[in-house]
Amino acid sequence: MTTVKSTGEASDGRSRRGAEARQAARSRILEESRRVLRSGSVFDLTVQSIAKEVGLSRVTVYKYFPTVRDILKALSEEKIGLIFSNLPEVAGTERRYLEEFVSLALKVFLDDSHLVRNLVLATEMGDAVNSLFRAELEELLRDVVEQLDPHDRPVSSDSATAARIMVTYFRGSLYGWAAGFLDDATFAAEVRRASTLTSTTG
């Protein structure tokens, strides 16, 4: 017996297949972008080269990502999302929370070292992710430090001041690492140092 689908069911099916096709195209664009950034530099990432490699027209790529900057932003949000979605299962008031948070951030950065270095350099060059690697990171650290006992807060008992100083120190290490002045091990050591800084004032 043949089952005849209603107009609504057929429409839902087409909509679902269309959404799946769009998601697949977007995923292919991002995966090709990751491949380029893992083996080359941000200057190698162009809409024309991506379109050619994934078998899409440039118009189609532009539909999902109007500029290369939008691709970099999407990849950066993806990395930051890995940190947010895997926050330590430790009480935020414990000093160990900050240590585990730092370890988590380092794992995300170093597991895809070449890609993240390129994203950071793109930030410095004004090509994307400015808010993610600056303002948002400081806000996140401030929230983390605020939950700690004032006596356990690095640098200062004031959470905003502590976060700002830690991020400043972290940022210096981050850009030094991205530019190739620090290797992965040295970068990790400097980032951990940023979370244990103490004030030199009385």
C-alpha positions in Angstrom: 0.0 0.0 0.0 1.4 3.4 -1.0 1.4 6.1 1.6 0.8 9.6 0.2 2.6 12.3 2.2 0.7 15.4 2.9 1.8 18.8 1.5 2.9 19.8 5.0 5.0 16.7 5.5 6.7 17.1 2.1 7.4 20.7 2.9 8.9 19.8 6.3 11.1 17.2 4.6 12.4 19.7 2.1 13.1 22.2 4.8 14.9 19.7 6.9 17.1 18.6 3.9 17.7 22.2 3.0 18.9 23.0 6.5 21.1 19.9 6.6 22.6 20.9 3.2 23.3 24.4 4.5 24.9 23.1 7.7 27.0 20.7 5.7 28.3 23.5 3.4 29.1 25.7 6.4 31.0 22.8 8.0 33.0 22.1 4.9 34.0 25.8 4.6 35.1 25.9 8.3 37.0 22.5 8.0 38.9 23.7 4.9 39.7 27.0 6.8 41.0 25.0 9.7 43.2 22.9 7.3 44.7 26.1 5.8 45.4 27.7 9.1 46.9 24.6 10.5 49.4 24.3 7.7 49.9 27.9 6.6 49.0 31.4 7.7 46.0 33.7 7.8 47.3 35.2 4.5 46.7 31.9 2.8 43.0 32.0 3.7 41.0 33.4 0.9 37.4 32.9 -0.2 38.6 32.0 -3.7 40.8 29.2 -2.5 38.2 27.9 -0.1 35.5 27.8 -2.8 37.8 25.9 -5.1 38.8 23.3 -2.5 35.3 22.6 -1.2 33.7 22.7 -4.6 31.4 25.6 -4.0 31.0 28.9 -5.8 32.4 32.0 -4.3 28.9 33.4 -4.1 27.9 30.4 -2.0 30.9 30.9 0.4 30.0 34.6 0.7 26.5 33.7 1.6 27.7 31.9 4.7 30.7 34.1 5.5 30.7 37.5 3.8 34.4 38.1 4.7 37.4 36.1 5.8 37.0 38.0 9.1 33.7 36.2 9.6 35.4 32.8 9.2 38.1 33.7 11.7 35.4 34.9 14.1 33.5 31.6 13.8 36.6 29.6 14.4 37.6 31.7 17.4 34.1 31.4 18.9 34.4 27.7 18.4 37.6 27.6 20.5 36.3 29.8 23.2 33.1 27.7 23.3 35.3 24.6 24.1 36.4 26.4 27.3 32.9 27.6 28.3 31.3 24.2 27.7 33.9 22.3 29.8 34.3 24.5 32.8 35.9 22.7 35.9 33.5 20.7 38.0 34.9 22.3 41.1 33.3 24.9 43.4 34.0 28.4 42.0 35.0 29.5 45.5 37.9 27.0 45.6 41.4 28.2 44.6 41.7 24.9 42.6 39.0 26.2 40.3 41.3 28.9 38.8 44.1 26.4 38.4 41.8 23.9 36.6 40.4 26.7 34.4 43.9 27.7 33.4 44.7 24.1 32.6 41.5 23.8 30.5 42.3 27.0 28.5 45.9 25.8 27.9 44.6 22.4 26.6 42.2 24.2 24.1 45.0 26.5 22.9 47.8 23.9 22.7 45.7 21.0 21.3 45.4 23.0 18.1 48.5 25.2 18.5 49.1 26.3 14.9 45.5 27.2 14.3 45.1 29.2 17.5 48.4 31.0 16.9 47.0 32.2 13.6 43.7 33.3 15.2 45.6 35.3 17.8 47.8 36.9 15.1 44.7 37.8 13.1 43.3 39.5 16.2 46.5 41.5 16.6 46.3 42.5 12.9 42.7 43.6 13.4 41.3 40.8 11.2 39.0 39.3 13.9 38.2 38.0 17.3 39.2 41.2 19.1 36.5 40.9 21.8 37.0 37.2 22.3 40.7 37.3 23.1 40.5 40.6 25.1 37.4 41.9 26.7 35.6 38.5 27.0 38.5 36.7 28.5 38.9 39.5 31.1 35.2 39.3 31.9 35.4 35.5 32.3 38.5 35.7 34.6 36.9 38.4 36.7 33.9 36.2 37.2 36.2 33.3 38.2 38.3 35.4 40.6 35.2 37.0 42.1 34.1 33.7 43.4 37.4 33.1 45.2 37.9 34.1 48.8 39.6 37.6 48.7 42.7 36.1 50.4 43.0 33.5 47.6 42.8 36.0 44.8 46.0 36.5 42.7 47.6 40.0 42.7 44.8 41.8 44.3 41.8 41.2 46.6 39.8 43.3 44.1 38.5 40.9 41.5 38.4 43.4 38.6 42.0 44.5 39.3 43.2 41.0 39.6 41.5 40.0 36.4 42.9 43.0 34.5 46.5 42.4 35.6 46.2 38.6 34.9 44.8 39.2 31.5 47.5 41.8 30.7 50.2 39.3 31.7 48.5 36.5 29.9 48.1 38.7 26.7 51.8 39.4 26.6 52.5 35.7 26.8 49.8 34.9 24.2 51.1 37.3 21.6 54.7 36.3 22.2 53.7 32.6 21.7 51.6 33.4 18.6 54.5 35.3 17.0 56.9 32.4 17.7 59.0 34.0 20.5 57.8 31.4 23.0 57.4 27.7 22.4 54.4 25.8 23.8 56.1 24.7 27.0 57.3 28.2 27.9 53.9 29.7 27.0 52.1 27.2 29.3 54.6 28.1 32.1 54.0 31.8 31.7 50.2 31.4 31.6 50.3 29.4 34.8 52.4 32.1 36.3 49.8 34.7 35.4 47.3 32.9 37.6 49.6 32.8 40.6 51.0 36.4 40.5 51.3 38.1 43.9 51.4 41.8 44.6 54.8 43.4 45.3 53.2 46.3 47.2 52.7 46.2 50.9 
